[in-house]
């Protein structure tokens, strides 16, 4: 795949991305803002949950920045929806 097609694939311009690119993008840790948007809450809410430990939402620090894994966020949603 040429560099131009890889860029288009990453930008979603109609060229299908190979599965290794999709895996790399989905495996990238999410920022606090991205995680908050994914969960439908504000970044402040995530900070409160983290500091008060009111919700079991795994996170890790990378260079003193908070990061979340997509699979952890999906598991969190699944646990909250289970009846």
LOKOL-690604 format. One record per atom (N, C-alpha, C): residue number from 1; residue in three letters; chain; atom name; x, y, z. Coordinates in steps of 0.05 Angstrom, whole numbers, plus 5000, padded with zeros to 4 digits. Layout:
SITE;n;res;chain;atom;xx;yy;zz
SITE;NUM;ALA;A;CA;X;Y;Z
...
***
This chain:
SITE;n;res;chain;atom;xx;yy;zz
SITE;1;UNK;A;N;5017;4977;5000
SITE;1;UNK;A;CA;5000;5000;5000
SITE;1;UNK;A;C;5018;5025;5000
SITE;2;UNK;A;N;5012;5043;4983
SITE;2;UNK;A;CA;5029;5067;4981
SITE;2;UNK;A;C;5024;5086;5005
SITE;3;UNK;A;N;5042;5104;5009
SITE;3;UNK;A;CA;5039;5123;5031
SITE;3;UNK;A;C;5014;5139;5029
SITE;4;UNK;A;N;5007;5147;5004
SITE;4;UNK;A;CA;4983;5162;4999
SITE;4;UNK;A;C;4958;5146;5007
SITE;5;UNK;A;N;4957;5121;4999
SITE;5;UNK;A;CA;4934;5104;5006
SITE;5;UNK;A;C;4933;5098;5036
SITE;6;UNK;A;N;4956;5095;5049
SITE;6;UNK;A;CA;4956;5091;5078
SITE;6;UNK;A;C;4944;5116;5092
SITE;7;UNK;A;N;4952;5140;5083
SITE;7;UNK;A;CA;4942;5164;5094
SITE;7;UNK;A;C;4912;5166;5090
SITE;8;UNK;A;N;4903;5160;5066
SITE;8;UNK;A;CA;4874;5160;5060
SITE;8;UNK;A;C;4859;5141;5077
SITE;9;UNK;A;N;4871;5117;5081
SITE;9;UNK;A;CA;4857;5097;5097
SITE;9;UNK;A;C;4855;5106;5126
SITE;10;UNK;A;N;4876;5119;5137
SITE;10;UNK;A;CA;4874;5128;5164
SITE;10;UNK;A;C;4855;5152;5167
SITE;11;UNK;A;N;4851;5167;5146
SITE;11;UNK;A;CA;4833;5189;5146
SITE;11;UNK;A;C;4805;5181;5138
SITE;12;UNK;A;N;4801;5156;5131
SITE;12;UNK;A;CA;4774;5146;5124
SITE;12;UNK;A;C;4764;5157;5097
SITE;13;UNK;A;N;4782;5159;5078
SITE;13;UNK;A;CA;4775;5170;5052
SITE;13;UNK;A;C;4768;5149;5031
SITE;14;UNK;A;N;4755;5127;5039
SITE;14;UNK;A;CA;4746;5108;5020
SITE;14;UNK;A;C;4765;5085;5014
SITE;15;UNK;A;N;4789;5086;5023
SITE;15;UNK;A;CA;4808;5064;5018
SITE;15;UNK;A;C;4808;5047;5044
SITE;16;UNK;A;N;4803;5021;5040
SITE;16;UNK;A;CA;4802;5004;5064
SITE;16;UNK;A;C;4830;5001;5076
SITE;17;UNK;A;N;4831;5004;5102
SITE;17;UNK;A;CA;4856;5001;5117
SITE;17;UNK;A;C;4861;4971;5122
SITE;18;UNK;A;N;4886;4962;5119
SITE;18;UNK;A;CA;4892;4935;5126
SITE;18;UNK;A;C;4887;4930;5156
SITE;19;UNK;A;N;4882;4905;5163
SITE;19;UNK;A;CA;4874;4900;5191
SITE;19;UNK;A;C;4896;4908;5210
SITE;20;UNK;A;N;4922;4907;5202
SITE;20;UNK;A;CA;4943;4915;5221
SITE;20;UNK;A;C;4942;4945;5227
SITE;21;UNK;A;N;4932;4961;5209
SITE;21;UNK;A;CA;4929;4990;5214
SITE;21;UNK;A;C;4906;4994;5234
SITE;22;UNK;A;N;4884;4980;5229
SITE;22;UNK;A;CA;4860;4982;5247
SITE;22;UNK;A;C;4868;4973;5275
SITE;23;UNK;A;N;4883;4952;5277
SITE;23;UNK;A;CA;4891;4942;5303
SITE;23;UNK;A;C;4909;4962;5317
SITE;24;UNK;A;N;4927;4974;5302
SITE;24;UNK;A;CA;4945;4994;5315
SITE;24;UNK;A;C;4929;5018;5324
SITE;25;UNK;A;N;4909;5027;5309
SITE;25;UNK;A;CA;4893;5051;5316
SITE;25;UNK;A;C;4876;5044;5341
SITE;26;UNK;A;N;4864;5020;5341
SITE;26;UNK;A;CA;4846;5013;5363
SITE;26;UNK;A;C;4862;5007;5389
SITE;27;UNK;A;N;4887;4999;5386
SITE;27;UNK;A;CA;4904;4992;5409
SITE;27;UNK;A;C;4917;5017;5421
SITE;28;UNK;A;N;4915;5040;5407
SITE;28;UNK;A;CA;4927;5064;5418
SITE;28;UNK;A;C;4913;5073;5443
SITE;29;UNK;A;N;4927;5078;5464
SITE;29;UNK;A;CA;4914;5087;5489
SITE;29;UNK;A;C;4899;5114;5484
SITE;30;UNK;A;N;4876;5117;5497
SITE;30;UNK;A;CA;4860;5141;5493
SITE;30;UNK;A;C;4867;5161;5514
SITE;31;UNK;A;N;4865;5186;5507
SITE;31;UNK;A;CA;4869;5208;5526
SITE;31;UNK;A;C;4845;5210;5544
SITE;32;UNK;A;N;4847;5226;5564
SITE;32;UNK;A;CA;4825;5230;5583
SITE;32;UNK;A;C;4801;5242;5568
SITE;33;UNK;A;N;4806;5261;5550
SITE;33;UNK;A;CA;4784;5274;5535
SITE;33;UNK;A;C;4771;5254;5516
SITE;34;UNK;A;N;4786;5237;5503
SITE;34;UNK;A;CA;4775;5217;5485
SITE;34;UNK;A;C;4759;5196;5500
SITE;35;UNK;A;N;4769;5188;5523
SITE;35;UNK;A;CA;4755;5168;5539
SITE;35;UNK;A;C;4728;5180;5550
SITE;36;UNK;A;N;4729;5205;5558
SITE;36;UNK;A;CA;4705;5218;5568
SITE;36;UNK;A;C;4684;5220;5546
SITE;37;UNK;A;N;4693;5227;5522
SITE;37;UNK;A;CA;4674;5229;5499
SITE;37;UNK;A;C;4663;5201;5493
SITE;38;UNK;A;N;4680;5181;5493
SITE;38;UNK;A;CA;4671;5153;5488
SITE;38;UNK;A;C;4649;5144;5508
SITE;39;UNK;A;N;4653;5152;5533
SITE;39;UNK;A;CA;4634;5144;5554
SITE;39;UNK;A;C;4610;5162;5556
SITE;40;UNK;A;N;4612;5186;5544
SITE;40;UNK;A;CA;4590;5205;5545
SITE;40;UNK;A;C;4589;5220;5571
SITE;41;UNK;A;N;4613;5225;5583
SITE;41;UNK;A;CA;4615;5240;5608
SITE;41;UNK;A;C;4636;5262;5603
SITE;42;UNK;A;N;4638;5280;5622
SITE;42;UNK;A;CA;4658;5301;5620
SITE;42;UNK;A;C;4685;5291;5630
SITE;43;UNK;A;N;4707;5303;5622
SITE;43;UNK;A;CA;4733;5296;5633
SITE;43;UNK;A;C;4734;5300;5663
SITE;44;UNK;A;N;4720;5320;5673
SITE;44;UNK;A;CA;4719;5325;5702
SITE;44;UNK;A;C;4706;5301;5717
SITE;45;UNK;A;N;4686;5290;5705
SITE;45;UNK;A;CA;4673;5266;5717
SITE;45;UNK;A;C;4693;5243;5718
SITE;46;UNK;A;N;4709;5239;5697
SITE;46;UNK;A;CA;4729;5218;5698
SITE;46;UNK;A;C;4749;5223;5720
SITE;47;UNK;A;N;4757;5248;5723
SITE;47;UNK;A;CA;4776;5255;5744
SITE;47;UNK;A;C;4765;5249;5772
SITE;48;UNK;A;N;4739;5256;5776
SITE;48;UNK;A;CA;4726;5251;5802
SITE;48;UNK;A;C;4725;5221;5807
SITE;49;UNK;A;N;4717;5205;5787
SITE;49;UNK;A;CA;4716;5176;5790
SITE;49;UNK;A;C;4743;5165;5797
SITE;50;UNK;A;N;4764;5175;5784
SITE;50;UNK;A;CA;4791;5165;5789
SITE;50;UNK;A;C;4800;5173;5817
SITE;51;UNK;A;N;4796;5197;5825
SITE;51;UNK;A;CA;4806;5207;5851
SITE;51;UNK;A;C;4790;5195;5875
SITE;52;UNK;A;N;4764;5193;5872
SITE;52;UNK;A;CA;4747;5183;5893
SITE;52;UNK;A;C;4745;5153;5892
SITE;53;UNK;A;N;4754;5141;5871
SITE;53;UNK;A;CA;4752;5112;5867
SITE;53;UNK;A;C;4724;5101;5870
SITE;54;UNK;A;N;4705;5116;5858
SITE;54;UNK;A;CA;4677;5108;5860
SITE;54;UNK;A;C;4670;5088;5838
SITE;55;UNK;A;N;4685;5086;5817
SITE;55;UNK;A;CA;4680;5068;5795
SITE;55;UNK;A;C;4705;5053;5788
SITE;56;UNK;A;N;4702;5027;5782
SITE;56;UNK;A;CA;4725;5011;5775
SITE;56;UNK;A;C;4731;5014;5745
SITE;57;UNK;A;N;4746;5035;5739
SITE;57;UNK;A;CA;4753;5041;5711
SITE;57;UNK;A;C;4784;5042;5709
SITE;58;UNK;A;N;4796;5021;5698
SITE;58;UNK;A;CA;4825;5020;5697
SITE;58;UNK;A;C;4837;5042;5680
SITE;59;UNK;A;N;4859;5053;5689
SITE;59;UNK;A;CA;4874;5073;5675
SITE;59;UNK;A;C;4904;5069;5680
SITE;60;UNK;A;N;4921;5082;5665
SITE;60;UNK;A;CA;4949;5081;5671
SITE;60;UNK;A;C;4961;5108;5664
SITE;61;UNK;A;N;4985;5113;5675
SITE;61;UNK;A;CA;4999;5138;5669
SITE;61;UNK;A;C;5021;5133;5649
SITE;62;UNK;A;N;5023;5150;5630
SITE;62;UNK;A;CA;5044;5150;5610
SITE;62;UNK;A;C;5056;5177;5610
SITE;63;UNK;A;N;5081;5180;5619
SITE;63;UNK;A;CA;5094;5206;5621
SITE;63;UNK;A;C;5077;5226;5637
SITE;64;UNK;A;N;5066;5217;5659
SITE;64;UNK;A;CA;5049;5233;5676
SITE;64;UNK;A;C;5023;5242;5664
SITE;65;UNK;A;N;5015;5229;5642
SITE;65;UNK;A;CA;4989;5234;5629
SITE;65;UNK;A;C;4971;5209;5634
SITE;66;UNK;A;N;4946;5214;5639
SITE;66;UNK;A;CA;4927;5192;5644
SITE;66;UNK;A;C;4918;5181;5617
SITE;67;UNK;A;N;4919;5154;5614
SITE;67;UNK;A;CA;4910;5141;5590
SITE;67;UNK;A;C;4891;5119;5597
SITE;68;UNK;A;N;4873;5113;5578
SITE;68;UNK;A;CA;4854;5091;5580
SITE;68;UNK;A;C;4856;5073;5556
SITE;69;UNK;A;N;4851;5047;5560
SITE;69;UNK;A;CA;4851;5028;5538
SITE;69;UNK;A;C;4822;5025;5529
SITE;70;UNK;A;N;4818;5022;5503
SITE;70;UNK;A;CA;4791;5019;5492
SITE;70;UNK;A;C;4777;4995;5503
SITE;71;UNK;A;N;4792;4973;5505
SITE;71;UNK;A;CA;4779;4948;5516
SITE;71;UNK;A;C;4770;4951;5545
SITE;72;UNK;A;N;4785;4967;5560
SITE;72;UNK;A;CA;4777;4972;5588
SITE;72;UNK;A;C;4751;4989;5589
SITE;73;UNK;A;N;4749;5008;5571
SITE;73;UNK;A;CA;4725;5025;5570
SITE;73;UNK;A;C;4701;5009;5561
SITE;74;UNK;A;N;4705;4991;5542
SITE;74;UNK;A;CA;4683;4974;5532
SITE;74;UNK;A;C;4674;4955;5554
SITE;75;UNK;A;N;4694;4943;5569
SITE;75;UNK;A;CA;4687;4926;5591
SITE;75;UNK;A;C;4672;4941;5613
SITE;76;UNK;A;N;4680;4965;5618
SITE;76;UNK;A;CA;4666;4982;5638
SITE;76;UNK;A;C;4637;4986;5630
SITE;77;UNK;A;N;4632;4993;5605
SITE;77;UNK;A;CA;4605;4997;5595
SITE;77;UNK;A;C;4589;4971;5598
SITE;78;UNK;A;N;4601;4948;5590
SITE;78;UNK;A;CA;4588;4923;5591
SITE;78;UNK;A;C;4580;4916;5620
SITE;79;UNK;A;N;4598;4920;5639
SITE;79;UNK;A;CA;4592;4915;5667
SITE;79;UNK;A;C;4569;4932;5677
SITE;80;UNK;A;N;4569;4957;5669
SITE;80;UNK;A;CA;4548;4976;5678
SITE;80;UNK;A;C;4521;4970;5667
SITE;81;UNK;A;N;4520;4957;5643
SITE;81;UNK;A;CA;4495;4951;5630
SITE;81;UNK;A;C;4484;4924;5639
SITE;82;UNK;A;N;4501;4907;5650
SITE;82;UNK;A;CA;4492;4881;5659
SITE;82;UNK;A;C;4471;4883;5681
SITE;83;UNK;A;N;4450;4867;5679
SITE;83;UNK;A;CA;4429;4868;5699
SITE;83;UNK;A;C;4430;4844;5716
***
